Amino acid sequence: MKTFKQFQEGIKTKLAIGGLMALPFAMQKVKDKFDPIQKLRDKKQTEKQKDYEAKTGTTKQDGYFYDPTVNRK
């Protein structure tokens, strides 16, 4: 059987390894949340979409074909 000290060392090692493995995922979440360039890209993309919809006369609700038999999912 392991002693209490050996048991604690094993837990510390496993927690450290798990934390290091989870670090890239956590950093990506933080980057996505606070990335001002991505917000600017999203804003430009929605502006492009609105311009396209204004030119073509379509919206996201009706799509290219307004016939409900064609737009079935």
VOBA-77272 format. One record per residue: residue number from 1; residue in one letter; y, z, x of N, C-alpha, C in turn. Coordinates in nm, 4 decimals. Layout:
N
@seq->NUM | type->A | n.north->Y | n.up->Z | n.east->X | ca.north->Y | ca.up->Z | ca.east->X | c.north->Y | c.up->Z | c.east->X
...
***
This chain:
73
@seq->1 | type->M | n.north->-0.1183 | n.up->0.0000 | n.east->0.0833 | ca.north->0.0000 | ca.up->0.0000 | ca.east->0.0000 | c.north->0.1241 | c.up->0.0000 | c.east->0.0874
@seq->2 | type->K | n.north->0.2271 | n.up->-0.0581 | n.east->0.0343 | ca.north->0.3538 | ca.up->-0.0604 | ca.east->0.1053 | c.north->0.4265 | c.up->0.0722 | c.east->0.0868
@seq->3 | type->T | n.north->0.4997 | n.up->0.1077 | n.east->0.1885 | ca.north->0.5836 | ca.up->0.2265 | ca.east->0.1744 | c.north->0.7093 | c.up->0.1885 | c.east->0.0990
@seq->4 | type->F | n.north->0.7838 | n.up->0.2876 | n.east->0.0579 | ca.north->0.9067 | ca.up->0.2626 | ca.east->-0.0184 | c.north->1.0071 | c.up->0.1826 | c.east->0.0642
@seq->5 | type->K | n.north->1.0147 | n.up->0.2098 | n.east->0.1935 | ca.north->1.1082 | ca.up->0.1399 | ca.east->0.2813 | c.north->1.0683 | c.up->-0.0076 | c.east->0.2934
@seq->6 | type->Q | n.north->0.9411 | n.up->-0.0358 | n.east->0.3088 | ca.north->0.8939 | ca.up->-0.1741 | ca.east->0.3161 | c.north->0.9204 | c.up->-0.2464 | c.east->0.1841
@seq->7 | type->F | n.north->0.9019 | n.up->-0.1756 | n.east->0.0748 | ca.north->0.9263 | ca.up->-0.2340 | ca.east->-0.0567 | c.north->1.0733 | c.up->-0.2708 | c.east->-0.0720
@seq->8 | type->Q | n.north->1.1643 | n.up->-0.1838 | n.east->-0.0264 | ca.north->1.3074 | ca.up->-0.2108 | ca.east->-0.0352 | c.north->1.3465 | c.up->-0.3286 | c.east->0.0532
@seq->9 | type->E | n.north->1.2898 | n.up->-0.3377 | n.east->0.1709 | ca.north->1.3207 | ca.up->-0.4498 | ca.east->0.2595 | c.north->1.2761 | c.up->-0.5818 | c.east->0.1981
@seq->10 | type->G | n.north->1.1642 | n.up->-0.5803 | n.east->0.1328 | ca.north->1.1167 | ca.up->-0.7015 | ca.east->0.0666 | c.north->1.2091 | c.up->-0.7447 | c.east->-0.0459
@seq->11 | type->I | n.north->1.2582 | n.up->-0.6500 | n.east->-0.1221 | ca.north->1.3500 | ca.up->-0.6816 | ca.east->-0.2323 | c.north->1.4810 | c.up->-0.7358 | c.east->-0.1783
@seq->12 | type->K | n.north->1.5330 | n.up->-0.6738 | n.east->-0.0726 | ca.north->1.6590 | ca.up->-0.7194 | ca.east->-0.0136 | c.north->1.6468 | c.up->-0.8632 | c.east->0.0356
@seq->13 | type->T | n.north->1.5372 | n.up->-0.8937 | n.east->0.0983 | ca.north->1.5153 | ca.up->-1.0291 | ca.east->0.1500 | c.north->1.5070 | c.up->-1.1297 | c.east->0.0361
@seq->14 | type->K | n.north->1.4326 | n.up->-1.0962 | n.east->-0.0664 | ca.north->1.4176 | ca.up->-1.1879 | ca.east->-0.1801 | c.north->1.5504 | c.up->-1.2093 | c.east->-0.2520
@seq->15 | type->L | n.north->1.6278 | n.up->-1.1034 | n.east->-0.2687 | ca.north->1.7588 | ca.up->-1.1178 | ca.east->-0.3326 | c.north->1.8535 | c.up->-1.2031 | c.east->-0.2480
@seq->16 | type->A | n.north->1.8492 | n.up->-1.1844 | n.east->-0.1178 | ca.north->1.9351 | ca.up->-1.2634 | ca.east->-0.0295 | c.north->1.8974 | c.up->-1.4114 | c.east->-0.0345
@seq->17 | type->I | n.north->1.7701 | n.up->-1.4398 | n.east->-0.0308 | ca.north->1.7245 | ca.up->-1.5789 | ca.east->-0.0370 | c.north->1.7595 | c.up->-1.6405 | c.east->-0.1726
@seq->18 | type->G | n.north->1.7390 | n.up->-1.5669 | n.east->-0.2797 | ca.north->1.7729 | ca.up->-1.6170 | ca.east->-0.4132 | c.north->1.9217 | c.up->-1.6423 | c.east->-0.4286
@seq->19 | type->G | n.north->2.0030 | n.up->-1.5540 | n.east->-0.3735 | ca.north->2.1478 | ca.up->-1.5734 | ca.east->-0.3798 | c.north->2.1922 | c.up->-1.6950 | c.east->-0.3024
@seq->20 | type->L | n.north->2.1331 | n.up->-1.7162 | n.east->-0.1860 | ca.north->2.1680 | ca.up->-1.8344 | ca.east->-0.1060 | c.north->2.1237 | c.up->-1.9634 | c.east->-0.1743
@seq->21 | type->M | n.north->2.0115 | n.up->-1.9582 | n.east->-0.2441 | ca.north->1.9656 | ca.up->-2.0783 | ca.east->-0.3138 | c.north->2.0519 | c.up->-2.1090 | c.east->-0.4350
@seq->22 | type->A | n.north->2.1075 | n.up->-2.0078 | n.east->-0.4990 | ca.north->2.1903 | ca.up->-2.0282 | ca.east->-0.6175 | c.north->2.3349 | c.up->-2.0609 | c.east->-0.5830
@seq->23 | type->L | n.north->2.3740 | n.up->-2.0424 | n.east->-0.4595 | ca.north->2.5132 | ca.up->-2.0626 | ca.east->-0.4189 | c.north->2.5644 | c.up->-2.2048 | c.east->-0.4436
@seq->24 | type->P | n.north->2.4917 | n.up->-2.3114 | n.east->-0.4109 | ca.north->2.5455 | ca.up->-2.4458 | ca.east->-0.4371 | c.north->2.5722 | c.up->-2.4725 | c.east->-0.5845
@seq->25 | type->F | n.north->2.4874 | n.up->-2.4222 | n.east->-0.6719 | ca.north->2.5076 | ca.up->-2.4431 | ca.east->-0.8151 | c.north->2.6311 | c.up->-2.3695 | c.east->-0.8643
@seq->26 | type->A | n.north->2.6500 | n.up->-2.2475 | n.east->-0.8160 | ca.north->2.7666 | ca.up->-2.1694 | ca.east->-0.8558 | c.north->2.8953 | c.up->-2.2338 | c.east->-0.8038
@seq->27 | type->M | n.north->2.8921 | n.up->-2.2827 | n.east->-0.6822 | ca.north->3.0106 | ca.up->-2.3469 | ca.east->-0.6253 | c.north->3.0458 | c.up->-2.4741 | c.east->-0.7017
@seq->28 | type->Q | n.north->2.9458 | n.up->-2.5496 | n.east->-0.7458 | ca.north->2.9728 | ca.up->-2.6712 | ca.east->-0.8232 | c.north->3.0385 | c.up->-2.6362 | c.east->-0.9558
@seq->29 | type->K | n.north->2.9933 | n.up->-2.5307 | n.east->-1.0211 | ca.north->3.0534 | ca.up->-2.4876 | ca.east->-1.1474 | c.north->3.1983 | c.up->-2.4475 | c.east->-1.1270
@seq->30 | type->V | n.north->3.2265 | n.up->-2.3755 | n.east->-1.0195 | ca.north->3.3633 | ca.up->-2.3335 | ca.east->-0.9911 | c.north->3.4497 | c.up->-2.4551 | c.east->-0.9612
@seq->31 | type->K | n.north->3.3963 | n.up->-2.5490 | n.east->-0.8854 | ca.north->3.4716 | ca.up->-2.6695 | ca.east->-0.8490 | c.north->3.5038 | c.up->-2.7514 | c.east->-0.9742
@seq->32 | type->D | n.north->3.4053 | n.up->-2.7668 | n.east->-1.0625 | ca.north->3.4279 | ca.up->-2.8436 | ca.east->-1.1846 | c.north->3.5330 | c.up->-2.7781 | c.east->-1.2736
@seq->33 | type->K | n.north->3.5351 | n.up->-2.6464 | n.east->-1.2754 | ca.north->3.6274 | ca.up->-2.5756 | ca.east->-1.3627 | c.north->3.7704 | c.up->-2.5845 | c.east->-1.3128
@seq->34 | type->F | n.north->3.7908 | n.up->-2.5802 | n.east->-1.1827 | ca.north->3.9249 | ca.up->-2.5743 | ca.east->-1.1275 | c.north->3.9680 | c.up->-2.7016 | c.east->-1.0553
@seq->35 | type->D | n.north->3.8981 | n.up->-2.8120 | n.east->-1.0749 | ca.north->3.9307 | ca.up->-2.9362 | ca.east->-1.0052 | c.north->4.0415 | c.up->-3.0109 | c.east->-1.0796
@seq->36 | type->P | n.north->4.1656 | n.up->-3.0114 | n.east->-1.0274 | ca.north->4.2750 | ca.up->-3.0790 | ca.east->-1.0979 | c.north->4.2613 | c.up->-3.2304 | c.east->-1.0950
@seq->37 | type->I | n.north->4.1970 | n.up->-3.2856 | n.east->-0.9932 | ca.north->4.1810 | ca.up->-3.4302 | ca.east->-0.9857 | c.north->4.0882 | c.up->-3.4782 | c.east->-1.0962
@seq->38 | type->Q | n.north->3.9822 | n.up->-3.4034 | n.east->-1.1240 | ca.north->3.8904 | ca.up->-3.4413 | ca.east->-1.2308 | c.north->3.9605 | c.up->-3.4379 | c.east->-1.3659
@seq->39 | type->K | n.north->4.0468 | n.up->-3.3396 | n.east->-1.3881 | ca.north->4.1210 | ca.up->-3.3336 | ca.east->-1.5133 | c.north->4.2120 | c.up->-3.4544 | c.east->-1.5275
@seq->40 | type->L | n.north->4.2729 | n.up->-3.4960 | n.east->-1.4169 | ca.north->4.3595 | ca.up->-3.6138 | ca.east->-1.4190 | c.north->4.2778 | c.up->-3.7385 | c.east->-1.4516
@seq->41 | type->R | n.north->4.1579 | n.up->-3.7502 | n.east->-1.3924 | ca.north->4.0718 | ca.up->-3.8649 | ca.east->-1.4222 | c.north->4.0317 | c.up->-3.8678 | c.east->-1.5693
@seq->42 | type->D | n.north->3.9974 | n.up->-3.7511 | n.east->-1.6236 | ca.north->3.9603 | ca.up->-3.7446 | ca.east->-1.7650 | c.north->4.0763 | c.up->-3.7851 | c.east->-1.8541
@seq->43 | type->K | n.north->4.1963 | n.up->-3.7425 | n.east->-1.8182 | ca.north->4.3143 | ca.up->-3.7762 | ca.east->-1.8968 | c.north->4.3396 | c.up->-3.9273 | c.east->-1.8940
@seq->44 | type->K | n.north->4.3276 | n.up->-3.9883 | n.east->-1.7753 | ca.north->4.3461 | ca.up->-4.1326 | ca.east->-1.7636 | c.north->4.2390 | c.up->-4.2081 | c.east->-1.8414
@seq->45 | type->Q | n.north->4.1160 | n.up->-4.1574 | n.east->-1.8396 | ca.north->4.0070 | ca.up->-4.2230 | ca.east->-1.9115 | c.north->4.0325 | c.up->-4.2205 | c.east->-2.0621
@seq->46 | type->T | n.north->4.0813 | n.up->-4.1091 | n.east->-2.1137 | ca.north->4.1095 | ca.up->-4.1033 | ca.east->-2.2577 | c.north->4.2266 | c.up->-4.1937 | c.east->-2.2929
@seq->47 | type->E | n.north->4.3242 | n.up->-4.2062 | n.east->-2.2020 | ca.north->4.4348 | ca.up->-4.2985 | ca.east->-2.2275 | c.north->4.3848 | c.up->-4.4429 | c.east->-2.2308
@seq->48 | type->K | n.north->4.2958 | n.up->-4.4779 | n.east->-2.1384 | ca.north->4.2388 | ca.up->-4.6128 | ca.east->-2.1374 | c.north->4.1612 | c.up->-4.6387 | c.east->-2.2661
@seq->49 | type->Q | n.north->4.0861 | n.up->-4.5384 | n.east->-2.3114 | ca.north->4.0076 | ca.up->-4.5535 | ca.east->-2.4342 | c.north->4.0995 | c.up->-4.5747 | c.east->-2.5540
@seq->50 | type->K | n.north->4.2091 | n.up->-4.4995 | n.east->-2.5607 | ca.north->4.3031 | ca.up->-4.5155 | ca.east->-2.6715 | c.north->4.3701 | c.up->-4.6516 | c.east->-2.6674
@seq->51 | type->D | n.north->4.4055 | n.up->-4.6995 | n.east->-2.5482 | ca.north->4.4647 | ca.up->-4.8326 | ca.east->-2.5353 | c.north->4.3669 | c.up->-4.9396 | c.east->-2.5813
@seq->52 | type->Y | n.north->4.2414 | n.up->-4.9267 | n.east->-2.5418 | ca.north->4.1394 | ca.up->-5.0231 | ca.east->-2.5814 | c.north->4.1203 | c.up->-5.0228 | c.east->-2.7326
@seq->53 | type->E | n.north->4.1163 | n.up->-4.9020 | n.east->-2.7908 | ca.north->4.0991 | ca.up->-4.8929 | ca.east->-2.9355 | c.north->4.2178 | c.up->-4.9535 | c.east->-3.0089
@seq->54 | type->A | n.north->4.3375 | n.up->-4.9359 | n.east->-2.9546 | ca.north->4.4554 | ca.up->-4.9934 | ca.east->-3.0183 | c.north->4.4529 | c.up->-5.1456 | c.east->-3.0106
@seq->55 | type->K | n.north->4.4072 | n.up->-5.2003 | n.east->-2.9001 | ca.north->4.4023 | ca.up->-5.3459 | ca.east->-2.8840 | c.north->4.2963 | c.up->-5.4095 | c.east->-2.9720
@seq->56 | type->T | n.north->4.1797 | n.up->-5.3454 | n.east->-2.9805 | ca.north->4.0684 | ca.up->-5.4051 | ca.east->-3.0538 | c.north->4.0647 | c.up->-5.3642 | c.east->-3.2001
@seq->57 | type->G | n.north->4.1326 | n.up->-5.2567 | n.east->-3.2343 | ca.north->4.1317 | ca.up->-5.2115 | ca.east->-3.3730 | c.north->4.0095 | c.up->-5.1308 | c.east->-3.4096
@seq->58 | type->T | n.north->3.9356 | n.up->-5.0839 | n.east->-3.3121 | ca.north->3.8176 | ca.up->-5.0021 | ca.east->-3.3403 | c.north->3.8459 | c.up->-4.8581 | c.east->-3.3019
@seq->59 | type->T | n.north->3.7712 | n.up->-4.7680 | n.east->-3.3598 | ca.north->3.7794 | ca.up->-4.6271 | ca.east->-3.3228 | c.north->3.6385 | c.up->-4.5777 | c.east->-3.2953
@seq->60 | type->K | n.north->3.6284 | n.up->-4.4551 | n.east->-3.2518 | ca.north->3.4960 | ca.up->-4.4008 | ca.east->-3.2225 | c.north->3.4143 | c.up->-4.3801 | c.east->-3.3499
@seq->61 | type->Q | n.north->3.4814 | n.up->-4.3612 | n.east->-3.4637 | ca.north->3.4070 | ca.up->-4.3378 | ca.east->-3.5871 | c.north->3.3380 | c.up->-4.4650 | c.east->-3.6351
@seq->62 | type->D | n.north->3.4108 | n.up->-4.5766 | n.east->-3.6381 | ca.north->3.3490 | ca.up->-4.6952 | ca.east->-3.6945 | c.north->3.2792 | c.up->-4.7808 | c.east->-3.5896
@seq->63 | type->G | n.north->3.3178 | n.up->-4.7708 | n.east->-3.4644 | ca.north->3.2512 | ca.up->-4.8464 | ca.east->-3.3596 | c.north->3.2763 | c.up->-4.9954 | c.east->-3.3723
@seq->64 | type->Y | n.north->3.1952 | n.up->-5.0752 | n.east->-3.3069 | ca.north->3.2139 | ca.up->-5.2199 | ca.east->-3.3085 | c.north->3.1709 | c.up->-5.2778 | c.east->-3.4424
@seq->65 | type->F | n.north->3.0584 | n.up->-5.2322 | n.east->-3.4936 | ca.north->3.0104 | ca.up->-5.2773 | ca.east->-3.6240 | c.north->3.0382 | c.up->-5.1676 | c.east->-3.7262
@seq->66 | type->Y | n.north->3.1052 | n.up->-5.2008 | n.east->-3.8326 | ca.north->3.1333 | ca.up->-5.1004 | ca.east->-3.9333 | c.north->3.0209 | c.up->-5.0915 | c.east->-4.0359
@seq->67 | type->D | n.north->2.9332 | n.up->-5.1871 | n.east->-4.0365 | ca.north->2.8234 | ca.up->-5.1885 | ca.east->-4.1320 | c.north->2.7310 | c.up->-5.0692 | c.east->-4.1064
@seq->68 | type->P | n.north->2.7126 | n.up->-4.9799 | n.east->-4.2049 | ca.north->2.6302 | ca.up->-4.8609 | ca.east->-4.1814 | c.north->2.4837 | c.up->-4.8928 | c.east->-4.1534
@seq->69 | type->T | n.north->2.4349 | n.up->-5.0073 | n.east->-4.1958 | ca.north->2.2946 | ca.up->-5.0409 | ca.east->-4.1687 | c.north->2.2739 | c.up->-5.0746 | c.east->-4.0206
@seq->70 | type->V | n.north->2.3809 | n.up->-5.1194 | n.east->-3.9521 | ca.north->2.3688 | ca.up->-5.1544 | ca.east->-3.8109 | c.north->2.3836 | c.up->-5.0296 | c.east->-3.7242
@seq->71 | type->N | n.north->2.4657 | n.up->-4.9343 | n.east->-3.7673 | ca.north->2.4958 | ca.up->-4.8175 | ca.east->-3.6855 | c.north->2.3977 | c.up->-4.7020 | c.east->-3.7056
@seq->72 | type->R | n.north->2.2825 | n.up->-4.7247 | n.east->-3.7571 | ca.north->2.1858 | ca.up->-4.6169 | ca.east->-3.7759 | c.north->2.1345 | c.up->-4.5679 | c.east->-3.6426
@seq->73 | type->K | n.north->2.1099 | n.up->-4.4359 | n.east->-3.6364 | ca.north->2.0563 | ca.up->-4.3787 | ca.east->-3.5113 | c.north->1.9084 | c.up->-4.3546 | c.east->-3.5254
***
